[in-house]
Amino acid sequence: MSERERPKRKSLYDEMDLPPEKPQEEPKDEEKKTEQETPSEQTSSSEVTTTQPAVSVESTLSKQKEKFESSLPRWVNAPWMFIIPTKEDQLQSWLESWRAVIVDYSRIFVLHVLNIDDVRQEFPFRNKSVNKELSADTLRELCDFMIEEGIAEWLDYSRVRLRVYWRSHAEWADRIYGFMMDTGRVVDLHTLYDLSTYEQEWSTLPTVDITKAVEELITQGKVRWANRDQTAVRFIIT
């Protein structure tokens, strides 16, 4: 039988009853243009990603607010608690009650410095449900009481910015050292600036307080200065 008479063999596609594969075509100009625009889409995706932490912060604030308000005593809705008592025995109890609220407010929202003008706008210091609020002078008297107790100090002569010590420097020192041990960072060299970048409660401490916490660890033999300028430390495994 000649080659011309030889029957043509079916391809695999014919046997599977599938259409034969089409040859690949050169991408059109529009497709090339789309591929070239892909990086910008990736950039856009990256931009979206960078906005996600803002949602996380909002969620954190919402949880902090819920925790704080659930911890408040019932008397925050009593109109008479917004007036300074005239009797000495009642005054002491009134000061201690509001002191506890201010400390809890600072601790739960992780605030080391309070702005009195801002605090006065927040619940329960301004309670719209009973149409009452603490005046600036009343709030300052509460702050002065906290200063007498050694848990706060004014940071300016106008008595607007108040530093609240809701943990002692020794407590912060223990937390810093514990974090370094738990995360394995205890073997690394750290600057004082580094300590403010770890997104922990103590990371937002004023620099002077981070230094005092470090000095507490030095006294305990858990840290030593790593340079003459005393800007970097090495932790000691004990």
Secondary structure, DSSP 8 states (H G I E B T S, - for coil): --TTTS-----HHHHTT-----------HHHHHHHHHHHHHHHHHHHHHHTHHHHHHHHHHHHHHHHHHHH--GGGG-GGGGS--SSHHHHHHHHHHHHHHHHHHHHHTT-SEEEHHHHTTSTTTEETTTTEE--HHHHHHHHHHHHHTTSEEESSTTS-EEEE-SS-HHHHHHHHHHHHHHHTGGGSEEETTGGGSS-SGGGGS-HHHHHHHHHHHHHTTSEEESSTTS-EEEE---
